[in-house]
Amino acid sequence: MNQTLNFSPVTQVPPADSETAHAHFSACLAFETDCWDVHAALRSSPDFVLLDVRSPKAFEQGHISGAVNLPYRTIDEETVDQWPPATVFVVYCAGPHCNGAHRAALRLAQLKRPVKLMIGGVTGWLDEGFKLVRGTPAATGH
């Protein structure tokens, strides 16, 4: 009797061993944070600068309260010089369909600045039920 094993699309490729999984997921948390953690930190005393890396127009239409608008194309030594070198940056853009936050994170890393990406961006923020504020970049102090 020849029995064929059936695997689901989930288990067709077996999961990694525990040691490999631990290394992978630890690394993910070193690169990313989520909307809930950012929201909680902003309600207490944030130990990071939250950068909205979208265009000024998109920022004005709605952004996370406390965020600084610094479009990813403008990130360079001069624009981040206003913060001490050890400042942790958390970057976000429109959402999972946008790679602006990844581009910003790459630029900050190239400048040797500590950075994390807020997964989900504005889309994730709104999906979690959190509110955006409207206003110009000048209204946020940048």
Backbone torsions as a table, in degrees:
resi	resn	phi	psi	omega
1	MET	NA	116.5	-179.3
2	ASN	-95.8	113.0	-177.8
3	GLN	-106.1	126.0	178.2
4	THR	-94.7	131.8	176.7
5	LEU	-77.7	135.7	176.9
6	ASN	-106.4	126.9	177.7
7	PHE	-113.6	143.4	174.1
8	SER	-78.2	166.6	175.4
9	PRO	-59.2	-22.9	179.8
10	VAL	-74.9	-43.9	-173.6
11	THR	-101.5	1.5	178.4
12	GLN	-57.3	-41.3	168.8
13	VAL	-99.8	117.0	-175.0
14	PRO	-66.6	152.5	178.1
15	PRO	-64.9	156.1	177.6
16	ALA	-67.3	158.1	174.9
17	ASP	-66.6	163.2	-173.8
18	SER	-59.3	-40.2	-179.1
19	GLU	-65.0	-43.6	178.4
20	THR	-66.6	-42.4	178.7
21	ALA	-62.2	-41.8	178.8
22	HIS	-60.4	-46.4	179.8
23	ALA	-62.4	-42.8	-178.6
24	HIS	-64.0	-52.1	-175.6
25	PHE	-70.9	-30.4	172.7
26	SER	-63.4	-42.8	178.9
27	ALA	-63.8	-42.0	178.9
28	CYS	-56.3	-44.4	-178.6
29	LEU	-68.7	-22.2	175.8
30	ALA	-75.1	-23.1	-177.5
31	PHE	-100.8	-24.2	-171.1
32	GLU	-131.2	155.7	169.4
33	THR	-135.9	174.0	-179.3
34	ASP	-121.9	172.8	-176.2
35	CYS	-61.1	-39.9	-179.4
36	TRP	-62.4	-45.2	-179.0
37	ASP	-66.4	-40.0	177.1
38	VAL	-64.4	-45.3	179.3
39	HIS	-57.7	-48.0	-179.6
40	ALA	-62.0	-43.2	-178.9
41	ALA	-65.9	-39.5	179.9
42	LEU	-66.2	-25.7	179.8
43	ARG	-78.6	-17.7	178.8
44	SER	-108.7	-111.8	179.0
45	SER	-129.9	94.4	-176.9
46	PRO	-61.4	139.1	178.1
47	ASP	-109.4	33.8	-179.2
48	PHE	-151.9	166.5	172.7
49	VAL	-106.7	125.4	179.3
50	LEU	-90.0	117.8	-178.8
51	LEU	-108.4	121.1	169.5
52	ASP	-88.7	113.4	-171.6
53	VAL	-99.3	16.7	176.7
54	ARG	-83.3	179.8	179.5
55	SER	-67.4	156.7	175.2
56	PRO	-56.4	-35.7	179.8
57	LYS	-64.8	-46.1	178.9
58	ALA	-64.1	-40.3	178.3
59	PHE	-59.8	-45.6	-178.6
60	GLU	-62.3	-34.7	-178.3
61	GLN	-71.5	-21.1	176.9
62	GLY	163.4	125.1	-179.2
63	HIS	-145.9	170.4	178.7
64	ILE	-76.9	131.4	179.3
65	SER	-58.2	130.1	-179.2
66	GLY	97.4	-10.5	179.7
67	ALA	-76.2	150.0	174.1
68	VAL	-106.0	132.7	178.6
69	ASN	-85.0	116.8	176.6
70	LEU	-142.3	88.5	-178.3
71	PRO	-52.3	139.4	-172.7
72	TYR	-57.5	-31.1	180.0
73	ARG	-66.6	-19.6	-177.1
74	THR	-97.9	-1.2	-177.8
75	ILE	-74.0	117.6	175.5
76	ASP	-153.8	-178.3	-177.7
77	GLU	-55.8	-41.9	-176.9
78	GLU	-65.2	-42.6	-175.6
79	THR	-74.9	-23.7	178.5
80	VAL	-99.9	-2.1	-179.4
81	ASP	-63.2	-19.7	-179.3
82	GLN	-71.1	-13.0	178.5
83	TRP	-111.3	144.8	177.2
84	PRO	-57.7	152.1	-176.7
85	PRO	-57.1	-28.7	-177.9
86	ALA	-85.6	-0.2	-179.4
87	THR	-59.5	129.8	174.8
88	VAL	-87.0	131.3	176.6
89	PHE	-107.7	138.8	170.8
90	VAL	-116.7	123.1	-175.3
91	VAL	-110.4	146.5	173.4
92	TYR	-147.2	156.9	175.5
93	CYS	-133.1	-149.8	-174.2
94	ALA	-65.7	-40.4	-178.1
95	GLY	161.0	-164.3	-174.2
96	PRO	-63.7	-18.7	179.5
97	HIS	-86.7	1.7	-175.1
98	CYS	-121.8	136.7	179.0
99	ASN	-105.8	14.8	179.2
100	GLY	-60.2	-38.5	179.4
101	ALA	-67.5	-37.5	176.0
102	HIS	-64.5	-41.3	178.2
103	ARG	-63.7	-41.1	178.3
104	ALA	-65.1	-44.6	179.4
105	ALA	-60.8	-41.4	178.0
106	LEU	-62.2	-45.3	178.9
107	ARG	-61.7	-43.8	179.5
108	LEU	-64.7	-41.0	177.6
109	ALA	-62.8	-39.5	177.8
110	GLN	-63.5	-28.5	177.5
111	LEU	-87.9	8.0	178.6
112	LYS	63.6	34.6	178.0
113	ARG	-103.2	137.0	177.1
114	PRO	-67.4	133.2	-174.4
115	VAL	-147.9	145.7	170.6
116	LYS	-132.3	152.0	177.6
117	LEU	-102.2	133.0	175.3
118	MET	-86.0	107.4	-177.7
119	ILE	-65.9	141.5	179.2
120	GLY	98.0	-30.0	-179.7
121	GLY	55.7	-149.6	-179.5
122	VAL	-61.7	-39.6	179.5
123	THR	-59.3	-47.7	178.7
124	GLY	-63.6	-40.4	179.0
125	TRP	-57.9	-49.0	-179.8
126	LEU	-68.3	-38.6	178.3
127	ASP	-59.8	-31.6	179.6
128	GLU	-80.0	-4.8	178.0
129	GLY	91.0	9.1	179.3
130	PHE	-84.2	154.2	-176.0
131	LYS	-96.3	155.9	171.5
132	LEU	-107.3	158.5	173.4
133	VAL	-114.7	156.1	178.7
134	ARG	-106.3	154.3	176.0
135	GLY	150.5	169.3	-178.9
136	THR	-87.2	159.1	176.1
137	PRO	-54.3	-35.7	179.7
138	ALA	-61.4	-31.0	-179.5
139	ALA	-70.3	-15.8	-179.4
140	THR	-97.8	0.4	178.7
141	GLY	95.3	6.4	177.5
142	HIS	-111.9	NA	NA
